[in-house]
């Protein structure tokens, strides 16, 4: 009888551990999914800003070879 109680106790501990691990895995999965969505949004924003910077640099006049006005 003692062996079956020990076995039942061990099974209960394993079931509790499995339930906890399932909860942790689900929480981690949600966190990773949210982070990937945020990374994707930030990547798109970085690309857009990079394009705007390139456009702004293209509109700026280039450097000239004229001496500064104080010469």
mmCIF file as Biopython writes it, N, C-alpha, C and O atoms, coordinates in Angstrom:
data_model
#
loop_
_atom_site.group_PDB
_atom_site.id
_atom_site.type_symbol
_atom_site.label_atom_id
_atom_site.label_alt_id
_atom_site.label_comp_id
_atom_site.label_asym_id
_atom_site.label_entity_id
_atom_site.label_seq_id
_atom_site.pdbx_PDB_ins_code
_atom_site.Cartn_x
_atom_site.Cartn_y
_atom_site.Cartn_z
_atom_site.occupancy
_atom_site.B_iso_or_equiv
_atom_site.auth_seq_id
_atom_site.auth_asym_id
_atom_site.pdbx_PDB_model_num
ATOM 1   N N  . UNK A ? 1  ? 0.824  -1.194 0.000   1.0 0.0 1  A 1 
ATOM 2   C CA . UNK A ? 1  ? 0.000  0.000  0.000   1.0 0.0 1  A 1 
ATOM 3   C C  . UNK A ? 1  ? 0.870  1.261  0.000   1.0 0.0 1  A 1 
ATOM 4   O O  . UNK A ? 1  ? 0.512  2.264  -0.618  1.0 0.0 1  A 1 
ATOM 5   N N  . UNK A ? 2  ? 1.976  1.210  0.671   1.0 0.0 2  A 1 
ATOM 6   C CA . UNK A ? 2  ? 2.874  2.348  0.758   1.0 0.0 2  A 1 
ATOM 7   C C  . UNK A ? 2  ? 3.450  2.697  -0.609  1.0 0.0 2  A 1 
ATOM 8   O O  . UNK A ? 2  ? 3.611  3.871  -0.943  1.0 0.0 2  A 1 
ATOM 9   N N  . UNK A ? 3  ? 3.760  1.665  -1.400  1.0 0.0 3  A 1 
ATOM 10  C CA . UNK A ? 3  ? 4.306  1.903  -2.735  1.0 0.0 3  A 1 
ATOM 11  C C  . UNK A ? 3  ? 3.307  2.597  -3.639  1.0 0.0 3  A 1 
ATOM 12  O O  . UNK A ? 3  ? 3.681  3.473  -4.419  1.0 0.0 3  A 1 
ATOM 13  N N  . UNK A ? 4  ? 2.040  2.219  -3.546  1.0 0.0 4  A 1 
ATOM 14  C CA . UNK A ? 4  ? 1.035  2.859  -4.399  1.0 0.0 4  A 1 
ATOM 15  C C  . UNK A ? 4  ? 0.792  4.302  -3.969  1.0 0.0 4  A 1 
ATOM 16  O O  . UNK A ? 4  ? 0.530  5.162  -4.810  1.0 0.0 4  A 1 
ATOM 17  N N  . UNK A ? 5  ? 0.878  4.579  -2.655  1.0 0.0 5  A 1 
ATOM 18  C CA . UNK A ? 5  ? 0.735  5.960  -2.187  1.0 0.0 5  A 1 
ATOM 19  C C  . UNK A ? 5  ? 1.922  6.798  -2.654  1.0 0.0 5  A 1 
ATOM 20  O O  . UNK A ? 5  ? 1.739  7.935  -3.089  1.0 0.0 5  A 1 
ATOM 21  N N  . UNK A ? 6  ? 3.124  6.257  -2.571  1.0 0.0 6  A 1 
ATOM 22  C CA . UNK A ? 6  ? 4.306  6.969  -3.034  1.0 0.0 6  A 1 
ATOM 23  C C  . UNK A ? 6  ? 4.210  7.241  -4.528  1.0 0.0 6  A 1 
ATOM 24  O O  . UNK A ? 6  ? 4.534  8.333  -4.995  1.0 0.0 6  A 1 
ATOM 25  N N  . UNK A ? 7  ? 3.765  6.246  -5.262  1.0 0.0 7  A 1 
ATOM 26  C CA . UNK A ? 7  ? 3.606  6.406  -6.710  1.0 0.0 7  A 1 
ATOM 27  C C  . UNK A ? 7  ? 2.550  7.463  -7.022  1.0 0.0 7  A 1 
ATOM 28  O O  . UNK A ? 7  ? 2.741  8.294  -7.909  1.0 0.0 7  A 1 
ATOM 29  N N  . UNK A ? 8  ? 1.426  7.427  -6.285  1.0 0.0 8  A 1 
ATOM 30  C CA . UNK A ? 8  ? 0.359  8.410  -6.494  1.0 0.0 8  A 1 
ATOM 31  C C  . UNK A ? 8  ? 0.863  9.817  -6.156  1.0 0.0 8  A 1 
ATOM 32  O O  . UNK A ? 8  ? 0.539  10.779 -6.852  1.0 0.0 8  A 1 
ATOM 33  N N  . UNK A ? 9  ? 1.648  9.933  -5.095  1.0 0.0 9  A 1 
ATOM 34  C CA . UNK A ? 9  ? 2.209  11.246 -4.723  1.0 0.0 9  A 1 
ATOM 35  C C  . UNK A ? 9  ? 3.152  11.758 -5.812  1.0 0.0 9  A 1 
ATOM 36  O O  . UNK A ? 9  ? 3.120  12.937 -6.165  1.0 0.0 9  A 1 
ATOM 37  N N  . UNK A ? 10 ? 3.980  10.877 -6.333  1.0 0.0 10 A 1 
ATOM 38  C CA . UNK A ? 10 ? 4.905  11.268 -7.397  1.0 0.0 10 A 1 
ATOM 39  C C  . UNK A ? 10 ? 4.146  11.703 -8.644  1.0 0.0 10 A 1 
ATOM 40  O O  . UNK A ? 10 ? 4.521  12.676 -9.298  1.0 0.0 10 A 1 
ATOM 41  N N  . UNK A ? 11 ? 3.090  10.987 -8.967  1.0 0.0 11 A 1 
ATOM 42  C CA . UNK A ? 11 ? 2.274  11.353 -10.136 1.0 0.0 11 A 1 
ATOM 43  C C  . UNK A ? 11 ? 1.625  12.711 -9.915  1.0 0.0 11 A 1 
ATOM 44  O O  . UNK A ? 11 ? 1.575  13.535 -10.829 1.0 0.0 11 A 1 
ATOM 45  N N  . UNK A ? 12 ? 1.121  12.949 -8.692  1.0 0.0 12 A 1 
ATOM 46  C CA . UNK A ? 12 ? 0.510  14.249 -8.388  1.0 0.0 12 A 1 
ATOM 47  C C  . UNK A ? 12 ? 1.522  15.383 -8.550  1.0 0.0 12 A 1 
ATOM 48  O O  . UNK A ? 12 ? 1.198  16.440 -9.091  1.0 0.0 12 A 1 
ATOM 49  N N  . UNK A ? 13 ? 2.754  15.154 -8.076  1.0 0.0 13 A 1 
ATOM 50  C CA . UNK A ? 13 ? 3.795  16.171 -8.208  1.0 0.0 13 A 1 
ATOM 51  C C  . UNK A ? 13 ? 4.106  16.423 -9.681  1.0 0.0 13 A 1 
ATOM 52  O O  . UNK A ? 13 ? 4.251  17.572 -10.099 1.0 0.0 13 A 1 
ATOM 53  N N  . UNK A ? 14 ? 4.207  15.362 -10.461 1.0 0.0 14 A 1 
ATOM 54  C CA . UNK A ? 14 ? 4.497  15.516 -11.893 1.0 0.0 14 A 1 
ATOM 55  C C  . UNK A ? 14 ? 3.366  16.223 -12.616 1.0 0.0 14 A 1 
ATOM 56  O O  . UNK A ? 14 ? 3.613  17.054 -13.491 1.0 0.0 14 A 1 
ATOM 57  N N  . UNK A ? 15 ? 2.122  15.902 -12.259 1.0 0.0 15 A 1 
ATOM 58  C CA . UNK A ? 15 ? 0.980  16.576 -12.890 1.0 0.0 15 A 1 
ATOM 59  C C  . UNK A ? 15 ? 0.961  18.064 -12.548 1.0 0.0 15 A 1 
ATOM 60  O O  . UNK A ? 15 ? 0.666  18.895 -13.407 1.0 0.0 15 A 1 
ATOM 61  N N  . UNK A ? 16 ? 1.273  18.400 -11.303 1.0 0.0 16 A 1 
ATOM 62  C CA . UNK A ? 16 ? 1.316  19.814 -10.902 1.0 0.0 16 A 1 
ATOM 63  C C  . UNK A ? 16 ? 2.429  20.532 -11.657 1.0 0.0 16 A 1 
ATOM 64  O O  . UNK A ? 16 ? 2.252  21.656 -12.127 1.0 0.0 16 A 1 
ATOM 65  N N  . UNK A ? 17 ? 3.579  19.870 -11.766 1.0 0.0 17 A 1 
ATOM 66  C CA . UNK A ? 17 ? 4.709  20.462 -12.488 1.0 0.0 17 A 1 
ATOM 67  C C  . UNK A ? 17 ? 4.359  20.656 -13.960 1.0 0.0 17 A 1 
ATOM 68  O O  . UNK A ? 17 ? 4.684  21.694 -14.536 1.0 0.0 17 A 1 
ATOM 69  N N  . UNK A ? 18 ? 3.711  19.692 -14.566 1.0 0.0 18 A 1 
ATOM 70  C CA . UNK A ? 18 ? 3.310  19.783 -15.974 1.0 0.0 18 A 1 
ATOM 71  C C  . UNK A ? 18 ? 2.330  20.938 -16.185 1.0 0.0 18 A 1 
ATOM 72  O O  . UNK A ? 18 ? 2.437  21.680 -17.160 1.0 0.0 18 A 1 
ATOM 73  N N  . UNK A ? 19 ? 1.389  21.082 -15.279 1.0 0.0 19 A 1 
ATOM 74  C CA . UNK A ? 19 ? 0.424  22.174 -15.386 1.0 0.0 19 A 1 
ATOM 75  C C  . UNK A ? 19 ? 1.132  23.523 -15.296 1.0 0.0 19 A 1 
ATOM 76  O O  . UNK A ? 19 ? 0.843  24.437 -16.068 1.0 0.0 19 A 1 
ATOM 77  N N  . UNK A ? 20 ? 2.057  23.640 -14.351 1.0 0.0 20 A 1 
ATOM 78  C CA . UNK A ? 20 ? 2.827  24.884 -14.208 1.0 0.0 20 A 1 
ATOM 79  C C  . UNK A ? 20 ? 3.646  25.154 -15.461 1.0 0.0 20 A 1 
ATOM 80  O O  . UNK A ? 20 ? 3.681  26.283 -15.950 1.0 0.0 20 A 1 
ATOM 81  N N  . UNK A ? 21 ? 4.304  24.125 -15.983 1.0 0.0 21 A 1 
ATOM 82  C CA . UNK A ? 21 ? 5.125  24.296 -17.181 1.0 0.0 21 A 1 
ATOM 83  C C  . UNK A ? 21 ? 4.275  24.682 -18.381 1.0 0.0 21 A 1 
ATOM 84  O O  . UNK A ? 21 ? 4.690  25.517 -19.186 1.0 0.0 21 A 1 
ATOM 85  N N  . UNK A ? 22 ? 3.102  24.095 -18.514 1.0 0.0 22 A 1 
ATOM 86  C CA . UNK A ? 22 ? 2.206  24.470 -19.619 1.0 0.0 22 A 1 
ATOM 87  C C  . UNK A ? 22 ? 1.834  25.949 -19.532 1.0 0.0 22 A 1 
ATOM 88  O O  . UNK A ? 22 ? 1.790  26.647 -20.545 1.0 0.0 22 A 1 
ATOM 89  N N  . UNK A ? 23 ? 1.565  26.421 -18.310 1.0 0.0 23 A 1 
ATOM 90  C CA . UNK A ? 23 ? 1.216  27.826 -18.116 1.0 0.0 23 A 1 
ATOM 91  C C  . UNK A ? 23 ? 2.399  28.727 -18.473 1.0 0.0 23 A 1 
ATOM 92  O O  . UNK A ? 23 ? 2.224  29.750 -19.136 1.0 0.0 23 A 1 
ATOM 93  N N  . UNK A ? 24 ? 3.587  28.355 -18.041 1.0 0.0 24 A 1 
ATOM 94  C CA . UNK A ? 24 ? 4.779  29.147 -18.337 1.0 0.0 24 A 1 
ATOM 95  C C  . UNK A ? 24 ? 5.039  29.176 -19.843 1.0 0.0 24 A 1 
ATOM 96  O O  . UNK A ? 24 ? 5.373  30.225 -20.393 1.0 0.0 24 A 1 
ATOM 97  N N  . UNK A ? 25 ? 4.891  28.042 -20.503 1.0 0.0 25 A 1 
ATOM 98  C CA . UNK A ? 25 ? 5.110  27.976 -21.951 1.0 0.0 25 A 1 
ATOM 99  C C  . UNK A ? 25 ? 4.111  28.873 -22.676 1.0 0.0 25 A 1 
ATOM 100 O O  . UNK A ? 25 ? 4.485  29.580 -23.611 1.0 0.0 25 A 1 
ATOM 101 N N  . UNK A ? 26 ? 2.871  28.854 -22.264 1.0 0.0 26 A 1 
ATOM 102 C CA . UNK A ? 26 ? 1.852  29.701 -22.901 1.0 0.0 26 A 1 
ATOM 103 C C  . UNK A ? 26 ? 2.175  31.183 -22.691 1.0 0.0 26 A 1 
ATOM 104 O O  . UNK A ? 26 ? 2.040  31.987 -23.613 1.0 0.0 26 A 1 
ATOM 105 N N  . UNK A ? 27 ? 2.597  31.537 -21.487 1.0 0.0 27 A 1 
ATOM 106 C CA . UNK A ? 27 ? 2.965  32.924 -21.196 1.0 0.0 27 A 1 
ATOM 107 C C  . UNK A ? 27 ? 4.164  33.349 -22.037 1.0 0.0 27 A 1 
ATOM 108 O O  . UNK A ? 27 ? 4.174  34.440 -22.608 1.0 0.0 27 A 1 
ATOM 109 N N  . UNK A ? 28 ? 5.170  32.488 -22.112 1.0 0.0 28 A 1 
ATOM 110 C CA . UNK A ? 28 ? 6.344  32.803 -22.928 1.0 0.0 28 A 1 
ATOM 111 C C  . UNK A ? 28 ? 5.981  32.928 -24.403 1.0 0.0 28 A 1 
ATOM 112 O O  . UNK A ? 28 ? 6.498  33.801 -25.098 1.0 0.0 28 A 1 
ATOM 113 N N  . UNK A ? 29 ? 5.103  32.066 -24.878 1.0 0.0 29 A 1 
ATOM 114 C CA . UNK A ? 29 ? 4.677  32.127 -26.273 1.0 0.0 29 A 1 
ATOM 115 C C  . UNK A ? 29 ? 3.987  33.463 -26.572 1.0 0.0 29 A 1 
ATOM 116 O O  . UNK A ? 29 ? 4.251  34.083 -27.602 1.0 0.0 29 A 1 
ATOM 117 N N  . UNK A ? 30 ? 3.116  33.896 -25.682 1.0 0.0 30 A 1 
ATOM 118 C CA . UNK A ? 30 ? 2.448  35.187 -25.871 1.0 0.0 30 A 1 
ATOM 119 C C  . UNK A ? 30 ? 3.461  36.329 -25.866 1.0 0.0 30 A 1 
ATOM 120 O O  . UNK A ? 30 ? 3.370  37.250 -26.677 1.0 0.0 30 A 1 
ATOM 121 N N  . UNK A ? 31 ? 4.422  36.265 -24.954 1.0 0.0 31 A 1 
ATOM 122 C CA . UNK A ? 31 ? 5.437  37.307 -24.855 1.0 0.0 31 A 1 
ATOM 123 C C  . UNK A ? 31 ? 6.276  37.370 -26.126 1.0 0.0 31 A 1 
ATOM 124 O O  . UNK A ? 31 ? 6.523  38.453 -26.656 1.0 0.0 31 A 1 
ATOM 125 N N  . UNK A ? 32 ? 6.710  36.224 -26.611 1.0 0.0 32 A 1 
ATOM 126 C CA . UNK A ? 32 ? 7.528  36.185 -27.832 1.0 0.0 32 A 1 
ATOM 127 C C  . UNK A ? 32 ? 6.725  36.699 -29.022 1.0 0.0 32 A 1 
ATOM 128 O O  . UNK A ? 32 ? 7.252  37.444 -29.848 1.0 0.0 32 A 1 
ATOM 129 N N  . UNK A ? 33 ? 5.460  36.309 -29.116 1.0 0.0 33 A 1 
ATOM 130 C CA . UNK A ? 33 ? 4.611  36.771 -30.214 1.0 0.0 33 A 1 
ATOM 131 C C  . UNK A ? 33 ? 4.460  38.290 -30.176 1.0 0.0 33 A 1 
ATOM 132 O O  . UNK A ? 33 ? 4.539  38.950 -31.212 1.0 0.0 33 A 1 
ATOM 133 N N  . UNK A ? 34 ? 4.243  38.842 -28.986 1.0 0.0 34 A 1 
ATOM 134 C CA . UNK A ? 34 ? 4.118  40.297 -28.852 1.0 0.0 34 A 1 
ATOM 135 C C  . UNK A ? 34 ? 5.427  40.989 -29.210 1.0 0.0 34 A 1 
ATOM 136 O O  . UNK A ? 34 ? 5.422  42.031 -29.865 1.0 0.0 34 A 1 
ATOM 137 N N  . UNK A ? 35 ? 6.545  40.416 -28.784 1.0 0.0 35 A 1 
ATOM 138 C CA . UNK A ? 35 ? 7.838  41.021 -29.096 1.0 0.0 35 A 1 
ATOM 139 C C  . UNK A ? 35 ? 8.123  40.989 -30.587 1.0 0.0 35 A 1 
ATOM 140 O O  . UNK A ? 35 ? 8.648  41.961 -31.130 1.0 0.0 35 A 1 
ATOM 141 N N  . UNK A ? 36 ? 7.790  39.896 -31.263 1.0 0.0 36 A 1 
ATOM 142 C CA . UNK A ? 36 ? 8.009  39.831 -32.712 1.0 0.0 36 A 1 
ATOM 143 C C  . UNK A ? 36 ? 7.155  40.860 -33.440 1.0 0.0 36 A 1 
ATOM 144 O O  . UNK A ? 36 ? 7.599  41.469 -34.413 1.0 0.0 36 A 1 
ATOM 145 N N  . UNK A ? 37 ? 5.922  41.051 -32.961 1.0 0.0 37 A 1 
ATOM 146 C CA . UNK A ? 37 ? 5.063  42.063 -33.580 1.0 0.0 37 A 1 
ATOM 147 C C  . UNK A ? 37 ? 5.679  43.452 -33.393 1.0 0.0 37 A 1 
ATOM 148 O O  . UNK A ? 37 ? 5.669  44.270 -34.313 1.0 0.0 37 A 1 
ATOM 149 N N  . UNK A ? 38 ? 6.211  43.710 -32.204 1.0 0.0 38 A 1 
ATOM 150 C CA . UNK A ? 38 ? 6.833  45.008 -31.929 1.0 0.0 38 A 1 
ATOM 151 C C  . UNK A ? 38 ? 8.106  45.192 -32.767 1.0 0.0 38 A 1 
ATOM 152 O O  . UNK A ? 38 ? 8.344  46.266 -33.318 1.0 0.0 38 A 1 
ATOM 153 N N  . UNK A ? 39 ? 8.911  44.144 -32.855 1.0 0.0 39 A 1 
ATOM 154 C CA . UNK A ? 39 ? 10.125 44.202 -33.674 1.0 0.0 39 A 1 
ATOM 155 C C  . UNK A ? 39 ? 9.763  44.473 -35.128 1.0 0.0 39 A 1 
ATOM 156 O O  . UNK A ? 39 ? 10.421 45.270 -35.797 1.0 0.0 39 A 1 
ATOM 157 N N  . UNK A ? 40 ? 8.723  43.815 -35.614 1.0 0.0 40 A 1 
ATOM 158 C CA . UNK A ? 40 ? 8.294  44.023 -37.000 1.0 0.0 40 A 1 
ATOM 159 C C  . UNK A ? 40 ? 7.858  45.471 -37.216 1.0 0.0 40 A 1 
ATOM 160 O O  . UNK A ? 40 ? 8.214  46.088 -38.220 1.0 0.0 40 A 1 
ATOM 161 N N  . UNK A ? 41 ? 7.086  46.011 -36.268 1.0 0.0 41 A 1 
ATOM 162 C CA . UNK A ? 41 ? 6.635  47.403 -36.390 1.0 0.0 41 A 1 
ATOM 163 C C  . UNK A ? 41 ? 7.828  48.364 -36.355 1.0 0.0 41 A 1 
ATOM 164 O O  . UNK A ? 41 ? 7.880  49.319 -37.130 1.0 0.0 41 A 1 
ATOM 165 N N  . UNK A ? 42 ? 8.780  48.112 -35.463 1.0 0.0 42 A 1 
ATOM 166 C CA . UNK A ? 42 ? 9.957  48.975 -35.374 1.0 0.0 42 A 1 
ATOM 167 C C  . UNK A ? 42 ? 10.822 48.868 -36.623 1.0 0.0 42 A 1 
ATOM 168 O O  . UNK A ? 42 ? 11.401 49.860 -37.065 1.0 0.0 42 A 1 
ATOM 169 N N  . UNK A ? 43 ? 10.912 47.675 -37.190 1.0 0.0 43 A 1 
ATOM 170 C CA . UNK A ? 43 ? 11.681 47.498 -38.419 1.0 0.0 43 A 1 
ATOM 171 C C  . UNK A ? 43 ? 11.049 48.296 -39.563 1.0 0.0 43 A 1 
ATOM 172 O O  . UNK A ? 43 ? 11.752 48.959 -40.325 1.0 0.0 43 A 1 
ATOM 173 N N  . UNK A ? 44 ? 9.732  48.229 -39.675 1.0 0.0 44 A 1 
ATOM 174 C CA . UNK A ? 44 ? 9.050  49.009 -40.720 1.0 0.0 44 A 1 
ATOM 175 C C  . UNK A ? 44 ? 9.254  50.512 -40.501 1.0 0.0 44 A 1 
ATOM 176 O O  . UNK A ? 44 ? 9.453  51.265 -41.454 1.0 0.0 44 A 1 
ATOM 177 N N  . UNK A ? 45 ? 9.202  50.936 -39.242 1.0 0.0 45 A 1 
ATOM 178 C CA . UNK A ? 45 ? 9.403  52.344 -38.932 1.0 0.0 45 A 1 
ATOM 179 C C  . UNK A ? 45 ? 10.837 52.768 -39.270 1.0 0.0 45 A 1 
ATOM 180 O O  . UNK A ? 45 ? 11.045 53.859 -39.801 1.0 0.0 45 A 1 
ATOM 181 N N  . UNK A ? 46 ? 11.802 51.938 -38.977 1.0 0.0 46 A 1 
ATOM 182 C CA . UNK A ? 46 ? 13.195 52.243 -39.286 1.0 0.0 46 A 1 
ATOM 183 C C  . UNK A ? 46 ? 13.403 52.353 -40.792 1.0 0.0 46 A 1 
ATOM 184 O O  . UNK A ? 46 ? 14.126 53.237 -41.251 1.0 0.0 46 A 1 
ATOM 185 N N  . UNK A ? 47 ? 12.786 51.475 -41.559 1.0 0.0 47 A 1 
ATOM 186 C CA . UNK A ? 47 ? 12.899 51.521 -43.021 1.0 0.0 47 A 1 
ATOM 187 C C  . UNK A ? 47 ? 12.295 52.822 -43.544 1.0 0.0 47 A 1 
ATOM 188 O O  . UNK A ? 47 ? 12.873 53.483 -44.407 1.0 0.0 47 A 1 
ATOM 189 N N  . UNK A ? 48 ? 11.121 53.183 -43.010 1.0 0.0 48 A 1 
ATOM 190 C CA . UNK A ? 48 ? 10.470 54.419 -43.458 1.0 0.0 48 A 1 
ATOM 191 C C  . UNK A ? 48 ? 11.327 55.640 -43.123 1.0 0.0 48 A 1 
ATOM 192 O O  . UNK A ? 48 ? 11.466 56.546 -43.945 1.0 0.0 48 A 1 
ATOM 193 N N  . UNK A ? 49 ? 11.894 55.665 -41.931 1.0 0.0 49 A 1 
ATOM 194 C CA . UNK A ? 49 ? 12.745 56.802 -41.551 1.0 0.0 49 A 1 
ATOM 195 C C  . UNK A ? 49 ? 14.011 56.856 -42.394 1.0 0.0 49 A 1 
ATOM 196 O O  . UNK A ? 49 ? 14.475 57.937 -42.757 1.0 0.0 49 A 1 
ATOM 197 N N  . UNK A ? 50 ? 14.562 55.703 -42.703 1.0 0.0 50 A 1 
ATOM 198 C CA . UNK A ? 50 ? 15.755 55.645 -43.539 1.0 0.0 50 A 1 
ATOM 199 C C  . UNK A ? 50 ? 15.444 56.192 -44.931 1.0 0.0 50 A 1 
ATOM 200 O O  . UNK A ? 50 ? 16.243 56.933 -45.504 1.0 0.0 50 A 1 
ATOM 201 N N  . UNK A ? 51 ? 14.295 55.829 -45.468 1.0 0.0 51 A 1 
ATOM 202 C CA . UNK A ? 51 ? 13.896 56.337 -46.780 1.0 0.0 51 A 1 
ATOM 203 C C  . UNK A ? 51 ? 13.686 57.850 -46.744 1.0 0.0 51 A 1 
ATOM 204 O O  . UNK A ? 51 ? 14.081 58.565 -47.665 1.0 0.0 51 A 1 
ATOM 205 N N  . UNK A ? 52 ? 13.058 58.324 -45.668 1.0 0.0 52 A 1 
ATOM 206 C CA . UNK A ? 52 ? 12.850 59.778 -45.547 1.0 0.0 52 A 1 
ATOM 207 C C  . UNK A ? 52 ? 14.183 60.512 -45.446 1.0 0.0 52 A 1 
ATOM 208 O O  . UNK A ? 52 ? 14.338 61.593 -46.015 1.0 0.0 52 A 1 
ATOM 209 N N  . UNK A ? 53 ? 15.133 59.943 -44.736 1.0 0.0 53 A 1 
ATOM 210 C CA . UNK A ? 53 ? 16.453 60.562 -44.607 1.0 0.0 53 A 1 
ATOM 211 C C  . UNK A ? 53 ? 17.155 60.602 -45.958 1.0 0.0 53 A 1 
ATOM 212 O O  . UNK A ? 53 ? 17.765 61.613 -46.308 1.0 0.0 53 A 1 
ATOM 213 N N  . UNK A ? 54 ? 17.078 59.525 -46.713 1.0 0.0 54 A 1 
ATOM 214 C CA . UNK A ? 54 ? 17.693 59.501 -48.040 1.0 0.0 54 A 1 
ATOM 215 C C  . UNK A ? 54 ? 17.054 60.529 -48.955 1.0 0.0 54 A 1 
ATOM 216 O O  . UNK A ? 54 ? 17.749 61.193 -49.724 1.0 0.0 54 A 1 
ATOM 217 N N  . UNK A ? 55 ? 15.734 60.668 -48.881 1.0 0.0 55 A 1 
ATOM 218 C CA . UNK A ? 55 ? 15.045 61.664 -49.695 1.0 0.0 55 A 1 
ATOM 219 C C  . UNK A ? 55 ? 15.481 63.076 -49.293 1.0 0.0 55 A 1 
ATOM 220 O O  . UNK A ? 55 ? 15.719 63.928 -50.148 1.0 0.0 55 A 1 
ATOM 221 N N  . UNK A ? 56 ? 15.582 63.310 -47.986 1.0 0.0 56 A 1 
ATOM 222 C CA . UNK A ? 56 ? 15.979 64.635 -47.505 1.0 0.0 56 A 1 
ATOM 223 C C  . UNK A ? 56 ? 17.416 64.942 -47.911 1.0 0.0 56 A 1 
ATOM 224 O O  . UNK A ? 56 ? 17.725 66.078 -48.271 1.0 0.0 56 A 1 
ATOM 225 N N  . UNK A ? 57 ? 18.282 63.964 -47.857 1.0 0.0 57 A 1 
ATOM 226 C CA . UNK A ? 57 ? 19.668 64.174 -48.272 1.0 0.0 57 A 1 
ATOM 227 C C  . UNK A ? 57 ? 19.742 64.446 -49.772 1.0 0.0 57 A 1 
ATOM 228 O O  . UNK A ? 57 ? 20.602 65.205 -50.220 1.0 0.0 57 A 1 
ATOM 229 N N  . UNK A ? 58 ? 18.859 63.840 -50.542 1.0 0.0 58 A 1 
ATOM 230 C CA . UNK A ? 58 ? 18.836 64.059 -51.989 1.0 0.0 58 A 1 
ATOM 231 C C  . UNK A ? 58 ? 18.365 65.449 -52.349 1.0 0.0 58 A 1 
ATOM 232 O O  . UNK A ? 58 ? 18.720 65.956 -53.413 1.0 0.0 58 A 1 
ATOM 233 N N  . UNK A ? 59 ? 17.579 66.080 -51.499 1.0 0.0 59 A 1 
ATOM 234 C CA . UNK A ? 59 ? 17.057 67.412 -51.767 1.0 0.0 59 A 1 
ATOM 235 C C  . UNK A ? 59 ? 18.009 68.512 -51.305 1.0 0.0 59 A 1 
ATOM 236 O O  . UNK A ? 59 ? 17.863 69.668 -51.702 1.0 0.0 59 A 1 
ATOM 237 N N  . UNK A ? 60 ? 18.971 68.160 -50.480 1.0 0.0 60 A 1 
ATOM 238 C CA . UNK A ? 60 ? 19.916 69.169 -49.980 1.0 0.0 60 A 1 
ATOM 239 C C  . UNK A ? 60 ? 20.944 69.483 -51.064 1.0 0.0 60 A 1 
ATOM 240 O O  . UNK A ? 60 ? 21.390 68.595 -51.789 1.0 0.0 60 A 1 
ATOM 241 N N  . UNK A ? 61 ? 21.305 70.740 -51.159 1.0 0.0 61 A 1 
ATOM 242 C CA . UNK A ? 61 ? 22.338 71.068 -52.150 1.0 0.0 61 A 1 
ATOM 243 C C  . UNK A ? 61 ? 23.663 70.442 -51.728 1.0 0.0 61 A 1 
ATOM 244 O O  . UNK A ? 61 ? 23.969 70.336 -50.540 1.0 0.0 61 A 1 
ATOM 245 N N  . UNK A ? 62 ? 24.423 70.039 -52.706 1.0 0.0 62 A 1 
ATOM 246 C CA . UNK A ? 62 ? 25.713 69.421 -52.438 1.0 0.0 62 A 1 
ATOM 247 C C  . UNK A ? 62 ? 26.741 70.460 -52.028 1.0 0.0 62 A 1 
ATOM 248 O O  . UNK A ? 62 ? 26.515 71.660 -52.185 1.0 0.0 62 A 1 
ATOM 249 N N  . UNK A ? 63 ? 27.854 70.008 -51.511 1.0 0.0 63 A 1 
ATOM 250 C CA . UNK A ? 63 ? 28.896 70.959 -51.117 1.0 0.0 63 A 1 
ATOM 251 C C  . UNK A ? 63 ? 29.493 71.632 -52.355 1.0 0.0 63 A 1 
ATOM 252 O O  . UNK A ? 63 ? 29.601 71.034 -53.425 1.0 0.0 63 A 1 
ATOM 253 N N  . UNK A ? 64 ? 29.861 72.851 -52.174 1.0 0.0 64 A 1 
ATOM 254 C CA . UNK A ? 64 ? 30.468 73.592 -53.283 1.0 0.0 64 A 1 
ATOM 255 C C  . UNK A ? 64 ? 31.949 73.782 -52.992 1.0 0.0 64 A 1 
ATOM 256 O O  . UNK A ? 64 ? 32.401 73.626 -51.857 1.0 0.0 64 A 1 
ATOM 257 N N  . UNK A ? 65 ? 32.682 74.117 -54.019 1.0 0.0 65 A 1 
ATOM 258 C CA . UNK A ? 65 ? 34.110 74.339 -53.867 1.0 0.0 65 A 1 
ATOM 259 C C  . UNK A ? 65 ? 34.431 75.814 -53.651 1.0 0.0 65 A 1 
ATOM 260 O O  . UNK A ? 65 ? 35.589 76.217 -53.755 1.0 0.0 65 A 1 
ATOM 261 N N  . UNK A ? 66 ? 33.430 76.608 -53.355 1.0 0.0 66 A 1 
ATOM 262 C CA . UNK A ? 66 ? 33.656 78.026 -53.113 1.0 0.0 66 A 1 
ATOM 263 C C  . UNK A ? 66 ? 34.290 78.212 -51.750 1.0 0.0 66 A 1 
ATOM 264 O O  . UNK A ? 66 ? 33.975 77.483 -50.810 1.0 0.0 66 A 1 
ATOM 265 N N  . UNK A ? 67 ? 35.184 79.189 -51.637 1.0 0.0 67 A 1 
ATOM 266 C CA . UNK A ? 67 ? 35.795 79.441 -50.338 1.0 0.0 67 A 1 
ATOM 267 C C  . UNK A ? 67 ? 34.742 80.073 -49.399 1.0 0.0 67 A 1 
ATOM 268 O O  . UNK A ? 67 ? 33.788 80.699 -49.858 1.0 0.0 67 A 1 
ATOM 269 N N  . UNK A ? 68 ? 34.930 79.901 -48.122 1.0 0.0 68 A 1 
ATOM 270 C CA . UNK A ? 68 ? 33.975 80.518 -47.174 1.0 0.0 68 A 1 
ATOM 271 C C  . UNK A ? 68 ? 33.985 82.029 -47.317 1.0 0.0 68 A 1 
ATOM 272 O O  . UNK A ? 68 ? 34.964 82.584 -47.816 1.0 0.0 68 A 1 
ATOM 273 N N  . UNK A ? 69 ? 32.922 82.718 -46.893 1.0 0.0 69 A 1 
ATOM 274 C CA . UNK A ? 69 ? 32.810 84.164 -47.111 1.0 0.0 69 A 1 
ATOM 275 C C  . UNK A ? 69 ? 33.891 84.991 -46.433 1.0 0.0 69 A 1 
ATOM 276 O O  . UNK A ? 69 ? 34.116 86.121 -46.867 1.0 0.0 69 A 1 
ATOM 277 N N  . UNK A ? 70 ? 34.558 84.524 -45.426 1.0 0.0 70 A 1 
ATOM 278 C CA . UNK A ? 70 ? 35.544 85.350 -44.722 1.0 0.0 70 A 1 
ATOM 279 C C  . UNK A ? 70 ? 36.888 85.387 -45.451 1.0 0.0 70 A 1 
ATOM 280 O O  . UNK A ? 70 ? 37.799 86.056 -44.963 1.0 0.0 70 A 1 
ATOM 281 N N  . UNK A ? 71 ? 37.066 84.718 -46.574 1.0 0.0 71 A 1 
ATOM 282 C CA . UNK A ? 71 ? 38.331 84.783 -47.327 1.0 0.0 71 A 1 
ATOM 283 C C  . UNK A ? 71 ? 38.334 85.919 -48.282 1.0 0.0 71 A 1 
ATOM 284 O O  . UNK A ? 71 ? 39.316 86.123 -48.995 1.0 0.0 71 A 1 
#
